[in-house]
Amino acid sequence: MLIFSSSISAQWKLLENSPTAGFRHDDIFFIDEHTGWVVNVDGFIYRTTDGGTSWLKQLEKPETSFRSVGFANANLGWAGNLGPSSWSPTVDTHPLYQTTDGGNSWTPVTTIEGPMPTGICGIFAVDEQVVYAVGRVRGPCHILKTTNGGASWKSTPFPIPTSLIDCHFFSADTGIIVGKVGANNDIDERYVVFYTTSGGDVWEVVHTTTTFHSTCWKISFPSRKTGYISLQAWEDMDSIPVLKTTDGGVTWTEKLWNSTHRFQQGIGFMSDSLGWCGHRAGTIRETTDGGESWKDVPFVTNFNRFRKVNDSVGYASGNRIWKYTRNTPSTAEQEKPLPGLRLEQNFPNPFLEKTTIAYTIPRRGLVELRVYDDDGRPVQTVIREIKEQGAHQAELHLPFHYNAAFFYTLSFEGHMLTGKMLMQQ
């Protein structure tokens, strides 16, 4: 049994020194907890190397509208430009920029074979060799792909949808792109999800609608199988959903997000169940059950992109940058044990609904036994009462069935012991 001095907590925090965008920072990308970049349509690129504590402006190009950014490693990265006639006053006709020194210098990509894309909205680096880029909003639509780390690119027209907004790849061959189909903006447009297992040679429509006027906007996959897509929806709709997959993008279902709000746009999930979706201040909503229910929460204004770095850290971009930090027990945070204080492994483990937790205290005193989910949220206070010296048992009953991990903590006289248990259906 491990002994920990820290409690489990999770929170979003505004990064006080983060740059302020005229409207929003359209995209954000982190290669680890410390190093990341943000771009916006005002032509700015910023970098942080200390987890968002400070930011350095690397580029300012008012004639360029940077909508997307992606990196293959700490040095090699790309930024996508929306191009002319999409965002005033953009006149830059270079759809893609590249850096090989971590963003200290950016140069237009000039090695594109095939028809030149007008603009790029989404970038995804599979590894240091294979990178995809798609665009743009309101068309025309192209897919860019490199298989040699950006030395050369192949551009393929994509005539079916009128917009390609975002992309996500699981491997060099398998991934999804999203956008909309329909001839007239706001009237006939319908969201669409395309899927490929051939490296983009063949795309299959795996989900769309015949009635809902909307556009797939941003993609968030907290795990390989579970993913979500936000829908940019218009006014006067009966309801606005998010799209959810639990089989890695092969099939999708609608999960009701709200019945009145417009413009979801930004979406992000830290786990298969915990996530956020929305756009303007006051319309951000949080789910803790995988999209089954949502509640309003404070969040970054004009939220557009979320990047999960690992199970403990994530970043969100809007008019400013926010950071999510989840503090879970760590063996690096050990303290000297209190003699006679013990917490046993729960039994049975794994369990379904009920399990027993045994513990021992060295003397009479106040005992707190609490359970937290894998995202650090309190689930249940099992015990909070005075107990006599010696060995005790407590029964935990969780009235739901999940395949999930939980933490349980025993607190006594300022000391804390923590264990981990598994629920399995």
C-alpha positions as CSV (number, residue, x, y, z in Angstrom):
1,M,0.0,0.0,0.0
2,L,1.4,3.4,-1.0
3,I,1.4,6.4,1.3
4,F,0.7,9.8,-0.1
5,S,0.8,13.4,1.2
6,S,-1.2,14.9,-1.6
7,S,-4.9,14.9,-2.2
8,I,-6.7,14.3,-5.5
9,S,-7.9,17.5,-7.2
10,A,-8.6,18.9,-10.7
11,Q,-9.0,22.4,-11.9
12,W,-9.0,24.8,-14.9
13,K,-6.9,27.9,-14.5
14,L,-6.4,31.0,-16.7
15,L,-2.7,31.4,-17.6
16,E,-2.3,34.9,-16.4
17,N,0.6,35.7,-18.8
18,S,-1.0,34.1,-21.9
19,P,-1.5,36.4,-24.9
20,T,-4.9,38.0,-25.6
21,A,-6.3,37.4,-29.1
22,G,-8.5,39.9,-31.0
23,F,-11.2,37.2,-31.2
24,R,-9.6,34.0,-30.2
25,H,-6.5,31.8,-30.5
26,D,-7.8,29.4,-33.2
27,D,-5.5,26.5,-32.4
28,I,-3.1,25.2,-29.8
29,F,-0.6,22.4,-29.7
30,F,1.7,21.0,-27.0
31,I,4.3,18.3,-27.5
32,D,4.6,17.8,-23.7
33,E,3.5,19.5,-20.5
34,H,5.9,22.4,-21.0
35,T,6.3,23.2,-24.7
36,G,3.5,24.4,-26.9
37,W,2.3,26.9,-29.5
38,V,-0.8,28.9,-30.2
39,V,-1.9,30.6,-33.4
40,N,-4.7,32.9,-34.4
41,V,-6.2,34.5,-37.5
42,D,-4.7,37.9,-36.6
43,G,-1.4,36.4,-37.9
44,F,0.3,35.7,-34.5
45,I,2.2,32.6,-33.4
46,Y,3.3,32.3,-29.7
47,R,5.4,29.6,-27.9
48,T,5.8,28.6,-24.3
49,T,8.5,26.4,-22.9
50,D,7.4,26.5,-19.2
51,G,3.8,25.2,-19.3
52,G,2.2,28.5,-20.1
53,T,3.8,30.6,-17.4
54,S,5.4,32.8,-20.0
55,W,4.9,33.2,-23.8
56,L,7.1,34.4,-26.6
57,K,5.7,36.0,-29.7
58,Q,7.5,34.2,-32.6
59,L,5.7,35.6,-35.6
60,E,3.4,38.5,-36.5
61,K,1.9,38.5,-40.0
62,P,-1.3,40.6,-40.2
63,E,-1.8,39.5,-43.8
64,T,-2.0,35.9,-42.8
65,S,-4.8,34.0,-40.9
66,F,-3.3,31.1,-39.0
67,R,-6.2,28.7,-38.2
68,S,-4.2,25.5,-37.3
69,V,-0.9,24.3,-35.9
70,G,0.7,20.9,-35.4
71,F,4.2,19.6,-34.5
72,A,5.9,16.3,-35.0
73,N,8.6,17.0,-32.5
74,A,10.1,20.0,-30.6
75,N,11.6,21.5,-33.7
76,L,9.4,20.3,-36.7
77,G,6.0,21.9,-37.1
78,W,3.4,23.5,-39.4
79,A,0.9,26.2,-39.3
80,G,-2.1,26.5,-41.6
81,N,-3.4,29.7,-43.2
82,L,-7.0,30.2,-44.1
83,G,-6.1,32.1,-47.2
84,P,-7.8,35.1,-49.0
85,S,-11.6,35.6,-49.1
86,S,-12.1,33.7,-45.9
87,W,-11.0,36.1,-43.1
88,S,-10.4,39.8,-43.8
89,P,-7.8,41.2,-44.3
90,T,-6.0,38.0,-45.3
91,V,-4.2,38.4,-48.6
92,D,-1.5,35.7,-48.1
93,T,-1.9,32.9,-50.6
94,H,0.5,30.4,-49.0
95,P,-1.7,27.8,-47.3
96,L,1.0,26.2,-45.2
97,Y,4.0,27.3,-43.2
98,Q,6.8,25.1,-41.8
99,T,9.4,25.5,-39.0
100,T,12.4,23.3,-38.3
101,D,13.7,25.2,-35.3
102,G,10.8,25.1,-32.9
103,G,9.1,28.2,-34.4
104,N,12.0,30.6,-34.2
105,S,11.6,30.9,-38.0
106,W,8.6,30.1,-40.3
107,T,8.8,29.7,-44.0
108,P,6.0,29.0,-46.6
109,V,5.8,25.4,-47.9
110,T,6.6,25.5,-51.6
111,T,6.9,21.8,-52.3
112,I,3.2,21.0,-52.9
113,E,2.5,18.7,-55.8
114,G,-1.0,19.0,-57.3
115,P,-3.6,21.8,-57.1
116,M,-2.7,24.4,-54.6
117,P,-5.1,24.5,-51.6
118,T,-6.7,27.9,-50.9
119,G,-6.4,27.4,-47.2
120,I,-5.8,25.0,-44.3
121,C,-8.1,24.5,-41.3
122,G,-6.8,21.3,-39.6
123,I,-3.4,19.7,-39.2
124,F,-2.5,16.3,-37.7
125,A,1.1,14.9,-37.4
126,V,0.9,11.1,-37.1
127,D,4.7,10.9,-36.6
128,E,7.8,12.7,-37.8
129,Q,7.2,11.5,-41.4
130,V,3.5,11.4,-42.0
131,V,1.4,14.5,-41.6
132,Y,-2.0,15.4,-42.9
133,A,-3.6,18.9,-43.4
134,V,-7.2,19.7,-44.6
135,G,-9.2,22.7,-45.5
136,R,-10.9,24.9,-45.7
137,V,-14.1,26.3,-44.2
138,R,-16.5,27.3,-47.0
139,G,-14.1,25.5,-49.5
140,P,-12.6,24.8,-51.8
141,C,-11.5,21.5,-50.1
142,H,-8.2,19.8,-50.4
143,I,-6.2,17.2,-48.4
144,L,-2.5,17.7,-48.0
145,K,-0.2,14.8,-47.1
146,T,3.5,14.3,-46.6
147,T,5.3,11.0,-46.0
148,N,8.8,12.4,-45.7
149,G,8.5,14.9,-42.8
150,G,7.5,17.8,-45.0
151,A,10.1,17.6,-47.6
152,S,7.3,17.3,-50.2
153,W,3.5,17.3,-50.1
154,K,0.8,15.9,-52.2
155,S,-2.4,17.9,-52.6
156,T,-5.7,16.1,-53.5
157,P,-8.9,18.0,-54.3
158,F,-11.9,16.8,-52.2
159,P,-15.0,17.8,-54.2
160,I,-17.8,16.3,-52.1
161,P,-18.1,18.6,-49.1
162,T,-18.2,22.4,-49.2
163,S,-16.0,22.5,-46.0
164,L,-13.3,20.5,-44.4
165,I,-12.6,21.7,-40.9
166,D,-10.6,19.2,-38.8
167,C,-8.8,15.8,-39.0
168,H,-7.6,13.1,-36.6
169,F,-5.5,10.1,-37.4
170,F,-4.8,6.9,-35.5
171,S,-2.0,5.7,-37.7
172,A,-0.5,6.6,-41.1
173,D,-3.4,4.9,-42.9
174,T,-6.4,5.2,-40.6
175,G,-8.2,8.4,-39.6
176,I,-11.1,10.7,-40.0
177,I,-11.8,14.1,-41.5
178,V,-14.9,16.2,-40.8
179,G,-16.8,19.2,-42.2
180,K,-20.1,19.6,-44.0
181,V,-21.9,18.8,-47.3
182,G,-24.5,21.0,-49.0
183,A,-24.7,23.6,-51.6
184,N,-25.8,26.6,-49.6
185,N,-24.3,27.9,-46.4
186,D,-26.7,27.8,-43.5
187,I,-29.5,26.4,-45.6
188,D,-28.7,23.0,-47.0
189,E,-25.5,22.3,-45.1
190,R,-25.3,19.0,-43.2
191,Y,-22.5,17.7,-41.0
192,V,-20.4,14.8,-42.3
193,V,-17.7,12.5,-41.0
194,F,-15.3,10.7,-43.4
195,Y,-13.2,7.6,-42.5
196,T,-10.2,6.1,-44.3
197,T,-8.1,3.0,-43.8
198,S,-6.0,3.6,-47.0
199,G,-4.0,6.6,-46.1
200,G,-6.5,8.9,-47.7
201,D,-6.8,7.2,-51.0
202,V,-10.4,6.2,-50.3
203,W,-12.8,8.0,-48.0
204,E,-16.1,6.5,-46.7
205,V,-19.0,8.6,-45.3
206,V,-19.5,7.0,-41.9
207,H,-21.9,9.5,-40.5
208,T,-24.1,12.4,-41.7
209,T,-27.6,13.8,-41.4
210,T,-30.4,14.6,-43.8
211,T,-32.1,17.2,-41.6
212,F,-29.8,19.0,-39.3
213,H,-28.2,22.2,-40.6
214,S,-24.7,22.1,-39.1
215,T,-21.0,21.6,-39.6
216,C,-18.6,19.3,-37.9
217,W,-16.1,21.6,-36.2
218,K,-13.5,20.1,-33.8
219,I,-12.5,16.6,-32.9
220,S,-11.4,15.3,-29.5
221,F,-10.3,11.7,-28.8
222,P,-9.4,11.1,-25.1
223,S,-8.7,7.5,-25.9
224,R,-8.2,5.3,-29.0
225,K,-11.9,4.1,-29.1
226,T,-13.8,7.0,-27.6
227,G,-14.0,10.3,-29.4
228,Y,-16.3,13.4,-29.8
229,I,-17.0,16.0,-32.4
230,S,-18.6,19.4,-31.9
231,L,-21.2,20.8,-34.3
232,Q,-21.3,24.4,-35.4
233,A,-25.1,24.7,-35.4
234,W,-27.3,27.6,-36.4
235,E,-30.3,29.3,-34.7
236,D,-33.9,28.0,-34.5
237,M,-32.8,24.3,-34.1
238,D,-34.8,22.1,-31.8
239,S,-31.7,20.7,-30.2
240,I,-27.9,20.7,-30.6
241,P,-25.9,17.5,-30.1
242,V,-22.3,16.4,-30.0
243,L,-21.2,13.4,-31.9
244,K,-19.7,10.4,-30.1
245,T,-18.0,7.2,-31.1
246,T,-16.9,4.3,-28.9
247,D,-15.4,2.2,-31.7
248,G,-12.6,4.5,-32.9
249,G,-14.6,6.5,-35.4
250,V,-16.4,3.8,-37.4
251,T,-19.8,4.6,-36.1
252,W,-21.2,7.8,-34.4
253,T,-24.3,8.7,-32.4
254,E,-25.7,12.1,-31.3
255,K,-25.6,13.1,-27.7
256,L,-27.8,16.0,-26.7
257,W,-25.8,19.0,-25.7
258,N,-28.5,21.7,-25.3
259,S,-31.8,22.7,-26.7
260,T,-31.3,26.4,-27.0
261,H,-27.6,27.4,-27.3
262,R,-26.0,28.1,-30.7
263,F,-22.4,27.6,-31.9
264,Q,-20.7,24.8,-29.9
265,Q,-17.4,25.0,-31.8
266,G,-14.8,24.1,-29.1
267,I,-14.8,20.7,-27.6
268,G,-12.3,18.7,-25.4
269,F,-12.3,15.6,-23.3
270,M,-9.7,14.6,-20.6
271,S,-11.2,11.1,-20.3
272,D,-13.9,9.1,-22.0
273,S,-16.4,10.7,-19.6
274,L,-15.1,14.1,-18.6
275,G,-15.3,16.9,-21.2
276,W,-16.3,20.4,-22.2
277,C,-18.1,21.9,-25.2
278,G,-19.2,25.4,-26.1
279,H,-18.2,28.7,-27.6
280,R,-18.9,32.0,-25.9
281,A,-18.7,32.8,-22.2
282,G,-21.8,31.5,-20.4
283,T,-22.5,28.8,-22.9
284,I,-19.6,26.4,-22.1
285,R,-21.0,23.1,-20.8
286,E,-19.4,20.2,-18.9
287,T,-20.2,16.6,-18.9
288,T,-19.0,13.9,-16.5
289,D,-20.9,11.0,-18.0
290,G,-19.7,10.9,-21.5
291,G,-22.3,13.3,-23.0
292,E,-25.4,12.0,-21.4
293,S,-25.9,15.2,-19.4
294,W,-24.3,18.6,-19.4
295,K,-24.1,21.6,-17.0
296,D,-22.9,25.2,-17.5
297,V,-19.5,26.0,-16.0
298,P,-17.0,28.9,-16.2
299,F,-14.6,28.5,-19.0
300,V,-12.4,30.3,-21.5
301,T,-14.3,32.8,-23.7
302,N,-14.5,31.9,-27.4
303,F,-13.3,28.4,-26.7
304,N,-12.1,26.8,-30.0
305,R,-9.4,24.1,-29.4
306,F,-8.5,21.7,-26.6
307,R,-5.3,19.7,-26.4
308,K,-4.9,16.8,-24.0
309,V,-1.2,16.3,-23.2
310,N,-1.6,13.4,-20.8
311,D,-4.0,12.1,-18.2
312,S,-3.1,15.0,-15.9
313,V,-2.6,18.1,-18.1
314,G,-4.6,19.7,-20.9
315,Y,-4.8,23.1,-22.5
316,A,-7.7,25.1,-24.0
317,S,-7.5,28.1,-26.3
318,G,-10.0,30.9,-26.8
319,N,-9.4,34.6,-26.3
320,R,-6.8,33.5,-23.7
321,I,-5.2,30.2,-22.7
322,W,-6.4,28.0,-19.9
323,K,-4.7,25.0,-18.3
324,Y,-6.2,21.9,-16.8
325,T,-4.3,20.2,-14.0
326,R,-5.3,17.0,-12.3
327,N,-3.3,16.2,-9.2
328,T,-3.4,12.5,-8.5
329,P,-1.4,10.5,-6.0
330,S,2.2,10.1,-7.0
331,T,4.9,7.9,-5.5
332,A,7.1,10.9,-5.7
333,E,5.0,12.6,-3.0
334,Q,5.5,10.1,-0.2
335,E,5.7,11.0,3.4
336,K,6.8,9.1,6.4
337,P,4.0,6.8,7.5
338,L,2.3,7.2,10.9
339,P,3.1,4.0,12.9
340,G,0.0,1.9,13.2
341,L,-2.0,3.6,10.4
342,R,-2.8,1.1,7.6
343,L,-5.1,0.9,4.6
344,E,-5.7,-2.4,3.0
345,Q,-6.5,-3.3,-0.6
346,N,-10.3,-3.4,-1.1
347,F,-11.9,-6.8,-1.5
348,P,-13.1,-8.0,-3.9
349,N,-11.1,-6.2,-6.4
350,P,-12.2,-5.8,-9.2
351,F,-15.7,-5.4,-7.9
352,L,-19.2,-4.7,-9.4
353,E,-21.3,-2.8,-7.0
354,K,-20.0,-3.6,-3.5
355,T,-16.6,-3.9,-2.0
356,T,-15.0,-3.9,1.5
357,I,-12.2,-1.6,2.6
358,A,-10.2,-2.5,5.7
359,Y,-8.1,-0.1,7.7
360,T,-6.3,0.2,11.1
361,I,-5.8,3.4,13.2
362,P,-3.2,3.6,16.0
363,R,-5.5,5.4,18.5
364,R,-9.0,6.9,18.9
365,G,-9.7,9.7,16.5
366,L,-11.5,11.2,13.5
367,V,-11.4,9.0,10.4
368,E,-12.4,10.1,6.9
369,L,-12.6,7.5,4.1
370,R,-13.4,9.0,0.7
371,V,-13.7,7.7,-2.9
372,Y,-12.7,9.7,-6.0
373,D,-13.2,8.8,-9.6
374,D,-10.2,8.6,-12.0
375,D,-10.6,12.3,-12.9
376,G,-10.2,13.3,-9.3
377,R,-13.8,14.2,-8.6
378,P,-15.3,13.2,-5.2
379,V,-17.7,10.2,-5.6
380,Q,-18.6,9.3,-2.0
381,T,-17.7,9.9,1.6
382,V,-17.8,6.4,3.1
383,I,-16.9,7.4,6.6
384,R,-16.4,10.6,8.5
385,E,-16.7,9.8,12.2
386,I,-14.7,9.1,15.4
387,K,-13.4,5.6,15.6
388,E,-11.7,3.6,18.3
389,Q,-8.1,2.3,18.1
390,G,-7.7,-0.9,16.1
391,A,-8.9,-2.6,12.9
392,H,-12.1,-1.6,11.1
393,Q,-13.9,-2.4,7.9
394,A,-16.2,-0.3,5.7
395,E,-18.5,-1.4,2.9
396,L,-18.6,0.7,-0.2
397,H,-21.6,0.6,-2.4
398,L,-21.6,2.4,-5.8
399,P,-25.1,2.3,-7.4
400,F,-23.9,2.2,-11.0
401,H,-22.0,-0.1,-13.3
402,Y,-18.9,1.1,-15.1
403,N,-15.6,-0.3,-16.3
404,A,-13.6,2.3,-14.4
405,A,-10.8,3.0,-11.9
406,F,-11.4,4.7,-8.5
407,F,-9.1,6.0,-5.8
408,Y,-10.0,5.7,-2.1
409,T,-8.2,7.7,0.6
410,L,-8.0,7.3,4.4
411,S,-7.3,10.5,6.3
412,F,-6.3,10.5,10.0
413,E,-4.6,13.3,11.9
414,G,-3.3,15.0,8.8
415,H,-1.9,11.8,7.3
416,M,-3.4,10.2,4.2
417,L,-3.2,6.8,2.7
418,T,-4.5,6.1,-0.8
419,G,-5.4,2.9,-2.7
420,K,-6.7,2.2,-6.2
421,M,-9.6,-0.1,-7.1
422,L,-11.3,-1.2,-10.2
423,M,-15.0,-1.6,-11.1
424,Q,-15.8,-4.1,-13.8
425,Q,-19.1,-5.0,-15.3
